[in-house]
Structures are given as structure tokens and as C-alpha cells.
Amino acid sequence: MQDISVEELKSRRDKGENLVVIDVREPYEHEEYNIGGKLIPLGSLPSMLDELEELKDIEFVVHCKSGARSASAKAFLQSAGFSKVRNLIGGILEWQAKFPS
């Protein structure tokens, strides 16, 4: 799947679409600013696969600060058989630039 822009993600969430949003940053980053996704730091992702398995048919959006860690998370999830995974383009930095709180 192609990656997703912050505008598309916001629009789809505002409409109440069923998406699994995963924040792969570290806990301190998540505490500083988050968009409501489930916190699963990149290093913890492999140990969480069983928990995520039941959600495999739902579209996943992974994000981090800028998009690099979440690109790794996307590749990992795809290699584990998750086919509906998208990376948030520009990450939290882009989100904050477009939607300052």
C-alpha cells in the first residue's frame, strides 16, 4: 500500500474510519505529543505481533517523528504478513506543521 499523508489520515479519523494507528516512537516522545495512536516502540514491535494478529485485516498506519522508524516498522509488519500497512508521510513533525494545537 502507498504511504498516507497527514491530511488523509486526519480526514479519515475525523470520519470515524476504522484504522489501527501505531506510534513507534519512545514513551517520552509519545508523552510530549501524540495523535492518539497505540504506543508500541519500534524495538517492542516484534514482541507485540501476537496481539496485533487479530487486527491483521484492518488498515494499519504507523508513524514516528519524521517517518524513518515507521518506514522500518512498515517493512517489518509487511514481512510478518500484514498487507494493509501505511507509513505516515513526514510523521509527527508534518502533523504538527499542518495541524498546530
C-alpha positions in Angstrom: 0.0 0.0 0.0 1.1 3.6 -0.6 2.0 5.7 2.4 -0.5 8.2 3.8 -0.4 11.9 4.1 -1.3 13.7 7.4 -4.3 15.3 5.7 -5.7 12.0 4.6 -5.2 10.4 8.0 -6.9 13.3 9.8 -9.8 13.3 7.4 -10.3 9.5 7.7 -10.1 9.6 11.5 -12.5 12.6 11.6 -15.0 10.4 9.6 -14.5 7.6 12.2 -13.0 5.1 9.8 -11.6 2.0 11.4 -7.8 2.3 11.3 -5.1 1.0 13.6 -2.7 3.9 14.3 0.6 2.8 15.9 3.2 5.2 17.3 6.6 3.6 17.1 8.4 6.3 19.0 9.7 6.0 22.5 7.4 6.6 25.5 9.0 10.0 26.3 8.2 11.2 22.8 4.7 10.0 23.0 4.2 11.8 26.3 5.4 15.1 24.8 3.0 14.9 21.8 0.8 12.3 20.4 -2.2 11.9 18.0 -3.9 9.2 19.9 -2.2 6.1 18.3 -1.3 3.0 20.2 2.3 3.3 21.6 4.4 0.4 20.5 8.1 1.5 20.4 9.9 0.1 17.3 12.1 -2.2 19.4 9.0 -3.7 21.1 7.1 -4.4 17.8 8.3 -8.0 17.3 7.0 -9.0 20.8 3.6 -7.5 20.0 2.8 -9.4 16.8 0.5 -11.9 18.6 -1.6 -9.1 20.0 -1.8 -7.3 16.6 -2.6 -10.6 14.7 -6.3 -10.3 15.4 -6.3 -6.8 13.7 -4.5 -8.0 10.6 -7.4 -7.3 8.3 -7.7 -3.7 9.4 -5.6 -1.0 7.8 -2.6 0.0 9.9 -0.9 3.4 9.9 2.5 3.6 11.6 4.2 6.8 12.5 7.2 8.2 14.3 8.8 11.7 14.5 9.8 12.0 10.8 9.0 8.8 9.1 12.2 6.8 9.2 11.4 4.5 12.2 7.9 4.0 10.9 9.3 3.0 7.5 11.2 0.2 9.3 8.0 -0.7 11.2 6.0 -0.9 8.0 8.6 -3.2 6.4 8.7 -5.4 9.4 4.9 -5.7 9.6 4.7 -6.4 5.9 7.4 -9.2 6.3 5.2 -10.6 9.1 2.2 -10.9 6.7 0.4 -7.6 7.4 -0.6 -6.4 4.0 -2.5 -3.2 4.8 0.2 -1.1 6.3 0.9 2.6 5.5 3.6 4.9 6.8 2.5 8.5 7.8 4.5 10.8 5.5 6.5 13.2 7.5 5.5 11.8 10.8 4.6 13.9 13.9 6.7 16.8 12.6 4.4 17.1 9.5 1.3 16.6 11.6 2.3 19.4 13.9 3.2 21.7 11.0 -0.2 21.1 9.3 -2.4 20.9 12.5 -0.8 23.0 15.2 -2.6 22.6 18.5 
